[in-house]
Amino acid sequence: RGRFLALWVAEQTCVSLPPTPFPYWCFLGPGQPCDCLPPLRAAAEQLRQKDLRISELQADLRRPPPAPAQPPEPEALPTIYVITPTYARLVQKAELVRLSQTLSLVPRLHWLLVEDSDGPTPLVSGLLSASGLLFTHLAVLTPKAQRLREGEPGWVRPRGVEQRNKALEWLRGRGGAVGGEKDPPPPGTQGVVYFADDDNTYSRELFEEMRWTRGVSVWPVGLVGGLRFEGPRVQDGRVVGFHTAWEPNRPFPVDMAGFAVALPLLLAKPSAQFDATAPRGHLESSLLSHLVDPKDLEPRAANCTRVLVWHTRTEKPKMKQEEQLQRQGRGSDPAIEV
Ligand SMILES: *[C@@H]1O[C@H](CO)[C@@H](O)[C@H](O)[C@H]1NC(C)=O
């Protein structure tokens, strides 16, 4: 269009020149006499520059994209499946926001969030879709008989058993997703499974430690079992025992946050799951004893000398003032999600 315009300008301008064939000669190369006005030459030069630029850009487009950068593309990384049981309480959203934003820092991660409820709740559904994570939303209500009774301390009954088992079922192709990615990993998927409760604190480094797990990998957990940390004792790169103050003779005295299992191993042992009736402190063992011999545990985190996950507990918020205001009909707006 620009060229057409310029020719039109030429026609209008070179009126004094012979009318045929066309005033192209005004543009033609060196040696040609040109009485045309200097603006015409300038316009021609501008056109030439633009043509040049266009062909440069076209050449750029034809060039293949630059080679992918090192290290390996995210596609080649094993996927980390993070299984998180969660239940409704005042701090639930705060905990899940904190955890989801930690998980956002980790490439190739798939979050399996399992609610202790009949079905998906709006709070969790909304949080998941806003998280930007690859996720699968699951829900299963803990049977009444297993539920913690009012006033019972948390350690009496293992929590989150049904929910973790539900996620294992989904991984094994038995479905049940209520949101997010519905299809389980296709056969042969390289991956690792980690049980991450929603109240702990996780370093992003932890996830790279577990990513290349072959069987079951282990590492220390901070602020647990009444100790600064609990964890495997390692000699010459092998697990030879456990640092723990409590029942050290359990088959696997490891915390839920202290191990990860290779996905192919979990799929190869379809009966491996958590046992809700396991005695106190034996829940982890109830899964792991199906999967691995203690001597074959793979120590991570610099031979278990680095703490990269902490058993933090969020204090239960006191709602005295809220209850007082509610009695006066002036409670915080229930339409605002907290
Ligand atoms: C762990 O210990 C083994 C054996 O002593 C050693 O070869 C290896 O380099 C250690 N790994 C790390 C990450 O410190």
The ligand as a MOL file (V3000), in Angstrom:
LIG
                    3D

  0  0  0     0  0            999 V3000
M  V30 BEGIN CTAB
M  V30 COUNTS 14 14 0 0 0
M  V30 BEGIN ATOM
M  V30 1 C 26.8650 -39.3380 51.5240 0
M  V30 2 O 27.7630 -40.2640 52.0250 0
M  V30 3 C 28.4380 -41.0120 51.0160 0
M  V30 4 C 29.2480 -42.0760 51.7120 0
M  V30 5 O 29.9580 -41.5640 52.8000 0
M  V30 6 C 29.2850 -40.0610 50.1880 0
M  V30 7 O 29.9470 -40.7900 49.1670 0
M  V30 8 C 28.3980 -39.0250 49.5610 0
M  V30 9 O 29.1570 -38.0750 48.8610 0
M  V30 10 C 27.5720 -38.3220 50.6290 0
M  V30 11 N 26.6160 -37.4810 49.9660 0
M  V30 12 C 26.4230 -36.1990 50.2800 0
M  V30 13 C 25.4540 -35.4500 49.4390 0
M  V30 14 O 26.9950 -35.6390 51.1840 0
M  V30 END ATOM
M  V30 BEGIN BOND
M  V30 1 1 1 2
M  V30 2 1 1 10
M  V30 3 1 2 3
M  V30 4 1 3 4
M  V30 5 1 3 6
M  V30 6 1 4 5
M  V30 7 1 6 7
M  V30 8 1 6 8
M  V30 9 1 8 9
M  V30 10 1 8 10
M  V30 11 1 10 11
M  V30 12 1 11 12
M  V30 13 1 12 13
M  V30 14 2 12 14
M  V30 END BOND
M  V30 END CTAB
M  END
